[in-house]
Amino acid sequence: MNTLTTFATPQLRRLHRGKVRDSYRIDDRTRLIVVTDRISAFDKVLATSIPHKGAVLCGLADFWFERTAGIVPNHVVRAIDPNITIVREAVPIMVEVVVRGYLTGSMWRAYEKGKRRFSGVTAPDGLAKNARFREPLVTPTTKGNVDLEISPDEIVGQGLASQAVWTGMLSAALQLFAAGSEYLAQRGLLLVDTKYEFGLIDGELVVIDEMHTPDSSRIWPDEAYKHSPQAVESLDKEYVRAYLLAQAEQGPMPDTLPDSVVAETTRRYLELYERVTGRPLPVSDEDLRARMARNLSAAGLLRDGYIAIVMGSPADIDHARRIRDLLAAYDLHVDLRVVSAHKNGEEIVGMAGEYNESVEPGAVVAIAGLSNGLGGALAANLNLPVFNCPPARDLNELQAWIHSSLLMPSRVPAATVVHPDNAALAAMRALNLPRLRERFTSEIASMKADLKEQDQRLRGSR
C-alpha cells in the first residue's frame, strides 16, 4: 500500500519519533512535523498502517488551528505538504487536557465497574453508556508513553505547570471545545470528547500537536446518536479500539488489522474530513515519498538528492573530501560518515534504516582500504546504489586492493570506481535526477565539442 509508515532524511536532524508524528529540526525557532499513517491504540503502535490517515490528521489539524487562532494562539507556521507542517518551537507542557462531553470509551468502562472519581473530578451516579454530561468534564492526564490520570492540584504540585498556566490551559480547552462543538453541530456531528496539548513560546501559552482529529477526538454523527445512543458508531479511532477489544476477549490483543478493518477505518477518516472541511481529501496515486521530497525541496528545506560518503577510517578523510569537493558544484547534500565494517559494523544497520527510508533519492560511495568489507556490508544492507572508491596512493596499492576486494558476494551489488572524479559522477548519475541529467547531457556535449575543436586545431596545423 502507498502508506507512510516511516519518514527519514539524512538532511534534517530528527528530534522525536512519536506514535504517529515525527519531528525534525529546521532551526532554533522552527521544526518540521510529519504526520505518518501509523495508528496507535491502548498506548501501542500497531504494525498495520491506515492509507490517507496522516493526510487526514494533518489537514484537519491545520484546518482547526487556523479556525481557532482567535481563541488561543497555536504553533503552526504553514503547511508544505498534505502530511507535513512547519511549526514554531514550543516548550511542551507535559499534560494532556482531556475534555469530555459524554460518558464513553475508557471512562465508561471504568464507570461501569463503579469508578466515579476521574482526574480530580466526580462523575454523577446513574448515568448510562454514552450519556451526555450537563457540563463538559475536564480529566487531564500525564503526557508520555502511557497516559495516567492526574488532578489539577497534582499538576501544579508536581511542577508540570504553574497555577496561572494551568488556569489558562483549562480556560483555553473549554473555549476550544465549545467552538468545536458548535461548528460540528452545524454539520450534523457531535464532538464527544477530545484532548488538547499546550506549550509555551516566549512565555505565551499556545496550543500544539493536533486538534479535533479522529485520533485525538471521538466524533459521532448526530442522527446516529439520536437513533441509537448506546450503539452509535464513531467517525474516529474508536472503531479500531472496538475491534481490538473484541479480539482481546478471545485471546491476546493483536497488533495488526485485517484488510476489512483498514478499509473501513480509511473510509471513516475520509468521510469525517469531508464533512468537517466541506471538501474531499485530494487523493492521488503518486508515491508519497516522491511527493514529500518534491514539496520539501520546493520549500527550500531539502536538496533533491544526496550522496553519502562512508569512510572505513578517519584516515580516509582527504580522499572523502576530494569526492565531496567534486560534488559541491551540483547542489546535492553530502553526508560524510565514518564506519568500520570490522570494528563497529553494527552501526551500518542503523545507518541503513535512515538511508533506506529516505524520502529523497540517494547513493553511497564507500571508501575503505585493503581489508575492505565496507562496500559489501553497505550493499548488503542498503537499497541504494553503492560505489567502492579505494583510497589507493599508487598502482601497487590499487592492485593489492583489487586483488582483495574487487569481487563482491552474490546479491551484494557494490560497484568499484577507481578515480574519485568518476566515483562522484557515477553516484550522481545513479540518482537519475532530471535536472542533473540535463546538466550531464550538456557536459557531455561540451566535452565532445572540446575534443572536436582540439582535433580541428591539430588538423589545421598540419
C-alpha positions as CSV (number, residue, x, y, z in Angstrom):
1,M,0.0,0.0,0.0
2,N,1.1,3.6,-0.7
3,T,1.3,4.5,3.0
4,L,3.7,6.5,5.1
5,T,4.9,4.4,8.0
6,T,8.4,6.0,8.4
7,F,9.8,9.3,7.4
8,A,13.5,9.7,7.1
9,T,16.1,12.0,5.6
10,P,19.8,12.5,6.3
11,Q,19.4,16.2,5.6
12,L,17.5,17.1,8.8
13,R,18.1,16.0,12.4
14,R,15.3,14.0,13.9
15,L,14.2,15.3,17.3
16,H,11.5,12.9,18.2
17,R,9.6,9.9,16.8
18,G,6.1,9.7,18.4
19,K,3.4,7.2,18.0
20,V,2.1,8.9,14.9
21,R,4.2,12.1,14.4
22,D,7.9,12.6,13.7
23,S,9.6,15.9,14.4
24,Y,12.7,17.3,12.7
25,R,14.8,20.3,13.4
26,I,14.7,23.2,10.9
27,D,16.4,25.9,13.1
28,D,16.3,27.1,16.7
29,R,12.8,28.6,16.2
30,T,11.0,26.1,14.0
31,R,10.6,22.4,13.4
32,L,9.0,20.1,10.9
33,I,6.1,17.9,11.9
34,V,5.5,14.9,9.7
35,V,2.2,13.0,10.3
36,T,2.5,9.4,9.3
37,D,-0.1,6.7,8.5
38,R,0.8,4.8,11.7
39,I,-2.1,4.1,14.1
40,S,-1.8,3.5,17.8
41,A,-4.3,2.1,20.3
42,F,-4.1,1.4,24.0
43,D,-0.6,3.0,24.1
44,K,0.8,0.7,21.4
45,V,1.6,1.4,17.8
46,L,0.1,-1.2,15.5
47,A,2.0,-2.9,12.8
48,T,-0.7,-2.1,10.3
49,S,-0.9,1.4,8.7
50,I,-4.0,3.2,7.5
51,P,-4.0,4.7,4.0
52,H,-4.5,8.5,3.9
53,K,-4.7,8.7,7.7
54,G,-1.7,11.0,8.1
55,A,-3.1,13.5,5.5
56,V,-6.5,13.5,7.2
57,L,-4.9,14.2,10.6
58,C,-2.6,16.8,9.2
59,G,-5.3,18.5,7.1
60,L,-7.9,18.6,9.9
61,A,-5.4,19.9,12.5
62,D,-4.3,22.7,10.2
63,F,-8.0,23.5,9.5
64,W,-8.8,23.7,13.2
65,F,-5.6,25.6,14.1
66,E,-6.5,28.3,11.6
67,R,-10.1,28.4,12.6
68,T,-9.4,28.8,16.3
69,A,-6.4,31.1,16.2
70,G,-8.5,33.9,17.6
71,I,-9.3,31.8,20.7
72,V,-5.8,30.8,21.6
73,P,-2.6,31.1,19.6
74,N,-1.0,28.0,18.1
75,H,2.4,26.8,16.9
76,V,1.6,26.5,13.1
77,V,3.7,28.4,10.6
78,R,2.5,26.9,7.4
79,A,1.7,23.5,5.7
80,I,4.0,22.5,2.9
81,D,2.6,19.0,2.1
82,P,-0.6,17.1,2.9
83,N,1.5,15.3,5.6
84,I,3.9,18.0,6.7
85,T,3.6,21.2,8.6
86,I,6.2,23.7,9.8
87,V,5.6,24.8,13.4
88,R,7.2,27.2,15.8
89,E,9.4,25.6,18.5
90,A,7.5,25.5,21.8
91,V,8.3,24.2,25.3
92,P,5.7,21.5,25.7
93,I,3.7,21.2,28.9
94,M,3.6,17.5,29.8
95,V,-0.1,17.4,30.4
96,E,-2.9,16.4,28.1
97,V,-6.1,18.3,28.8
98,V,-9.0,15.9,28.1
99,V,-12.4,17.4,27.8
100,R,-15.4,15.0,27.8
101,G,-18.9,15.9,26.8
102,Y,-20.2,12.3,27.0
103,L,-19.6,9.2,29.2
104,T,-18.0,6.8,26.8
105,G,-14.8,5.0,26.0
106,S,-12.3,4.2,28.8
107,M,-14.2,6.4,31.2
108,W,-17.4,4.4,30.6
109,R,-15.6,1.1,31.1
110,A,-14.3,2.3,34.4
111,Y,-17.6,3.9,35.4
112,E,-19.4,0.7,34.7
113,K,-17.1,-1.0,37.2
114,G,-18.0,1.5,39.9
115,K,-15.4,4.2,39.5
116,R,-16.7,7.8,39.9
117,R,-13.5,9.9,40.5
118,F,-11.5,10.8,37.4
119,S,-8.5,13.1,37.5
120,G,-9.9,15.0,40.5
121,V,-13.5,15.4,39.3
122,T,-16.5,13.3,40.2
123,A,-18.9,11.9,37.6
124,P,-22.6,11.7,38.8
125,D,-24.2,8.4,39.6
126,G,-27.0,6.9,37.5
127,L,-25.6,7.6,34.0
128,A,-26.0,5.2,31.1
129,K,-23.4,4.4,28.5
130,N,-22.8,7.4,26.1
131,A,-24.9,9.7,28.3
132,R,-24.2,13.4,27.8
133,F,-22.9,15.4,30.8
134,R,-24.7,18.5,31.8
135,E,-21.4,20.4,31.5
136,P,-18.2,19.1,29.9
137,L,-15.8,17.4,32.4
138,V,-12.1,18.0,32.2
139,T,-10.0,15.0,33.1
140,P,-6.3,15.7,32.5
141,T,-3.6,13.0,32.0
142,T,0.1,12.9,32.0
143,K,1.8,13.0,28.6
144,G,4.1,10.1,27.8
145,N,4.2,6.6,26.5
146,V,1.5,5.7,29.0
147,D,-1.1,8.3,29.8
148,L,-2.1,8.4,33.5
149,E,-4.8,10.4,35.3
150,I,-3.6,13.5,37.2
151,S,-5.6,16.1,39.1
152,P,-5.2,19.9,38.7
153,D,-3.7,20.1,42.2
154,E,-1.2,17.4,41.3
155,I,-0.3,19.2,38.0
156,V,0.6,22.3,40.0
157,G,2.1,20.4,42.9
158,Q,4.4,18.4,40.7
159,G,5.6,21.5,38.9
160,L,4.2,20.4,35.5
161,A,2.5,23.8,35.2
162,S,2.1,26.9,37.4
163,Q,-1.3,27.7,38.7
164,A,-1.6,30.6,36.2
165,V,-0.6,28.5,33.3
166,W,-3.0,25.7,34.3
167,T,-5.8,28.2,34.6
168,G,-5.0,29.4,31.1
169,M,-4.9,25.8,29.8
170,L,-8.3,25.0,31.4
171,S,-9.9,28.1,30.0
172,A,-8.5,27.6,26.5
173,A,-9.5,24.0,26.4
174,L,-13.1,24.7,27.4
175,Q,-13.3,27.5,24.8
176,L,-11.9,25.3,22.1
177,F,-14.3,22.5,23.0
178,A,-17.2,24.9,22.8
179,A,-16.1,26.3,19.5
180,G,-15.5,22.9,18.0
181,S,-18.8,21.5,19.3
182,E,-20.7,24.5,17.8
183,Y,-19.1,24.2,14.4
184,L,-19.5,20.4,14.2
185,A,-23.1,20.6,15.3
186,Q,-23.8,22.7,12.2
187,R,-22.5,19.8,10.2
188,G,-24.6,17.1,12.0
189,L,-21.7,15.9,14.1
190,L,-21.1,15.7,17.9
191,L,-17.7,16.4,19.5
192,V,-17.9,13.7,22.1
193,D,-14.5,14.1,23.8
194,T,-11.1,15.3,22.8
195,K,-7.6,16.2,24.1
196,Y,-5.6,19.3,23.8
197,E,-1.9,19.8,24.2
198,F,-0.2,23.1,25.1
199,G,3.2,24.6,25.1
200,L,4.9,27.9,25.8
201,I,6.6,30.2,23.2
202,D,8.4,33.1,24.7
203,G,6.2,32.7,27.8
204,E,3.0,32.7,25.8
205,L,0.5,29.8,26.1
206,V,-0.1,28.1,22.7
207,V,-2.0,25.0,21.6
208,I,0.2,22.4,19.9
209,D,0.2,18.9,18.3
210,E,-3.3,18.4,16.9
211,M,-6.9,19.4,17.4
212,H,-10.3,17.8,16.8
213,T,-8.9,15.0,14.7
214,P,-10.2,11.4,14.6
215,D,-7.1,10.3,16.6
216,S,-7.5,12.9,19.3
217,S,-11.3,13.0,19.5
218,R,-14.4,11.0,19.4
219,I,-16.9,12.3,16.9
220,W,-20.4,10.9,16.4
221,P,-23.0,11.6,13.7
222,D,-25.8,13.4,15.5
223,E,-28.6,11.4,13.7
224,A,-26.9,8.1,14.6
225,Y,-26.7,9.1,18.2
226,K,-30.3,10.1,18.4
227,H,-31.3,6.8,16.7
228,S,-29.2,4.6,18.9
229,P,-27.3,6.5,21.6
230,Q,-25.7,3.4,23.2
231,A,-24.6,1.8,19.9
232,V,-23.6,4.8,17.9
233,E,-20.6,4.3,15.6
234,S,-17.8,6.8,15.7
235,L,-16.1,8.5,12.7
236,D,-12.8,8.2,14.5
237,K,-10.2,5.7,16.0
238,E,-12.8,4.2,18.4
239,Y,-13.7,1.8,15.6
240,V,-10.2,0.3,15.8
241,R,-10.3,0.2,19.6
242,A,-13.6,-1.7,19.5
243,Y,-12.2,-4.2,17.1
244,L,-9.1,-4.8,19.2
245,L,-11.2,-5.1,22.4
246,A,-13.4,-7.7,20.7
247,Q,-10.4,-9.7,19.6
248,A,-8.9,-9.5,23.1
249,E,-11.9,-11.2,24.6
250,Q,-10.9,-14.3,22.6
251,G,-7.1,-14.2,23.1
252,P,-4.1,-11.8,23.1
253,M,-4.9,-8.3,21.7
254,P,-3.5,-8.3,18.1
255,D,-1.1,-5.7,16.8
256,T,-2.3,-6.0,13.2
257,L,-5.6,-5.2,11.5
258,P,-7.3,-7.2,8.7
259,D,-7.9,-5.5,5.4
260,S,-11.6,-5.0,6.1
261,V,-10.9,-3.0,9.2
262,V,-8.2,-1.0,7.4
263,A,-10.6,-0.2,4.6
264,E,-13.4,0.8,6.9
265,T,-11.1,2.9,9.1
266,T,-9.9,4.8,6.0
267,R,-13.5,5.3,4.8
268,R,-14.5,6.8,8.2
269,Y,-11.5,9.1,8.3
270,L,-12.1,10.4,4.8
271,E,-15.8,10.9,5.5
272,L,-15.0,12.9,8.6
273,Y,-12.5,15.0,6.7
274,E,-15.1,15.9,4.0
275,R,-17.9,16.6,6.5
276,V,-15.7,18.9,8.6
277,T,-13.9,20.8,5.8
278,G,-16.7,20.6,3.2
279,R,-14.4,19.1,0.6
280,P,-13.0,15.7,-0.1
281,L,-9.4,15.0,0.7
282,P,-7.3,15.2,-2.5
283,V,-6.1,11.7,-3.2
284,S,-3.7,10.6,-5.9
285,D,-1.7,7.5,-6.8
286,E,1.6,9.4,-6.6
287,D,4.2,7.9,-4.4
288,L,4.0,9.7,-1.0
289,R,7.8,9.9,-0.6
290,A,8.3,11.4,-4.0
291,R,5.6,14.0,-3.4
292,M,7.1,14.9,0.0
293,A,10.6,15.2,-1.3
294,R,9.4,17.5,-4.1
295,N,7.4,19.7,-1.7
296,L,10.3,19.8,0.8
297,S,12.7,20.8,-1.9
298,A,10.3,23.4,-3.2
299,A,10.1,24.9,0.3
300,G,13.9,25.1,0.4
301,L,14.2,22.6,3.3
302,L,15.8,19.7,1.4
303,R,18.0,19.3,-1.6
304,D,16.5,17.0,-4.1
305,G,19.2,14.2,-3.6
306,Y,22.1,13.2,-1.5
307,I,25.4,11.3,-1.7
308,A,26.7,9.6,1.4
309,I,30.4,9.2,1.6
310,V,31.2,6.5,4.1
311,M,34.8,6.0,5.2
312,G,36.2,2.9,6.9
313,S,38.7,5.1,8.9
314,P,39.2,8.8,9.7
315,A,42.5,8.4,7.8
316,D,40.5,8.4,4.6
317,I,39.2,11.9,5.2
318,D,41.3,13.6,2.5
319,H,40.0,11.1,-0.1
320,A,36.5,11.7,1.0
321,R,36.9,15.5,0.9
322,R,38.2,15.2,-2.7
323,I,34.9,13.5,-3.7
324,R,32.9,15.9,-1.7
325,D,34.5,18.9,-3.3
326,L,33.7,17.4,-6.8
327,L,30.1,17.1,-5.7
328,A,29.9,20.7,-4.4
329,A,29.1,22.2,-7.8
330,Y,25.9,20.1,-8.2
331,D,23.8,21.4,-5.3
332,L,23.4,18.0,-3.6
333,H,23.5,17.2,0.1
334,V,26.7,15.3,1.1
335,D,26.7,13.1,4.2
336,L,30.2,12.3,5.5
337,R,30.3,9.2,7.8
338,V,32.9,7.0,9.4
339,V,32.0,3.3,10.0
340,S,34.3,0.4,10.1
341,A,32.8,-2.9,8.8
342,H,35.1,-4.8,11.1
343,K,35.3,-2.7,14.2
344,N,31.7,-1.3,14.6
345,G,29.8,-2.8,11.7
346,E,26.7,-2.9,13.9
347,E,26.3,0.8,13.1
348,I,25.7,0.0,9.5
349,V,22.2,-1.3,10.3
350,G,21.1,1.9,11.9
351,M,22.6,3.9,9.1
352,A,20.8,1.7,6.6
353,G,17.5,2.3,8.4
354,E,17.8,6.1,7.7
355,Y,19.1,5.8,4.1
356,N,16.7,3.1,3.1
357,E,13.6,5.1,4.2
358,S,14.8,8.5,2.9
359,V,12.2,10.4,1.0
360,E,14.7,11.8,-1.4
361,P,17.0,9.7,-3.7
362,G,20.5,8.9,-2.5
363,A,23.6,7.0,-3.4
364,V,26.6,5.8,-1.4
365,V,30.4,6.0,-2.0
366,A,32.3,3.6,0.2
367,I,36.0,4.3,1.0
368,A,38.0,1.5,2.6
369,G,41.5,0.1,2.5
370,L,42.9,-3.3,1.7
371,S,40.8,-5.2,4.3
372,N,37.7,-3.7,2.7
373,G,34.5,-5.2,3.9
374,L,32.7,-1.9,4.0
375,G,31.4,-1.7,0.4
376,G,29.9,-5.2,0.6
377,A,28.5,-4.6,4.1
378,L,26.8,-1.4,2.9
379,A,25.5,-3.0,-0.3
380,A,24.1,-6.0,1.7
381,N,22.0,-3.6,3.9
382,L,21.1,-0.7,1.6
383,N,18.5,-0.4,-1.1
384,L,20.7,2.4,-2.6
385,P,23.4,2.1,-5.2
386,V,26.9,1.6,-3.6
387,F,30.2,2.5,-5.3
388,N,33.6,1.5,-3.9
389,C,36.3,4.1,-4.4
390,P,39.6,2.8,-3.0
391,P,41.9,5.4,-1.4
392,A,44.9,3.9,-3.2
393,R,48.0,6.1,-3.3
394,D,49.8,4.3,-6.1
395,L,49.4,1.5,-8.6
396,N,50.8,-1.1,-6.2
397,E,48.2,-0.3,-3.6
398,L,45.5,-0.2,-6.2
399,Q,46.5,-3.7,-7.4
400,A,46.5,-5.0,-3.9
401,W,43.1,-3.5,-3.2
402,I,41.7,-5.0,-6.4
403,H,43.1,-8.4,-5.6
404,S,41.5,-8.5,-2.2
405,S,38.3,-6.5,-2.7
406,L,37.1,-6.3,-6.3
407,L,34.8,-9.3,-6.2
408,M,31.6,-8.9,-4.2
409,P,29.5,-11.8,-2.9
410,S,26.3,-12.7,-4.9
411,R,23.4,-10.3,-4.4
412,V,25.7,-7.7,-2.9
413,P,25.9,-5.2,-5.8
414,A,28.7,-2.8,-4.9
415,A,30.4,-1.5,-8.0
416,T,34.0,-0.2,-8.0
417,V,35.1,3.1,-9.5
418,V,38.8,3.8,-9.1
419,H,39.0,7.6,-9.9
420,P,37.4,9.9,-7.3
421,D,36.0,12.1,-10.1
422,N,34.3,9.2,-11.7
423,A,33.0,7.9,-8.4
424,A,31.3,11.3,-7.8
425,L,29.9,11.3,-11.3
426,A,28.7,7.6,-11.1
427,A,27.0,8.3,-7.8
428,M,25.3,11.4,-9.1
429,R,24.1,9.7,-12.3
430,A,22.7,6.9,-10.2
431,L,20.3,9.4,-8.6
432,N,18.6,9.9,-12.0
433,L,17.5,13.4,-11.2
434,P,16.1,15.2,-14.2
435,R,18.0,18.4,-13.5
436,L,21.3,16.5,-13.3
437,R,20.5,14.5,-16.4
438,E,20.1,17.8,-18.3
439,R,23.4,19.1,-16.9
440,F,25.2,15.8,-17.7
441,T,23.9,16.0,-21.2
442,S,25.2,19.5,-21.5
443,E,28.6,18.5,-20.0
444,I,28.9,15.5,-22.3
445,A,28.2,17.7,-25.4
446,S,30.7,20.3,-24.1
447,M,33.3,17.5,-23.7
448,K,32.7,16.3,-27.2
449,A,32.8,19.8,-28.6
450,D,36.2,20.5,-26.9
451,L,37.7,17.3,-28.3
452,K,36.4,18.1,-31.8
453,E,37.8,21.6,-31.5
454,Q,41.2,20.3,-30.4
455,D,41.1,17.8,-33.3
456,Q,40.3,20.5,-35.8
457,R,43.2,22.6,-34.5
458,L,45.6,19.8,-34.9
459,R,44.4,19.1,-38.4
460,G,44.7,22.7,-39.3
461,S,48.3,22.9,-38.1
462,R,49.4,20.2,-40.5
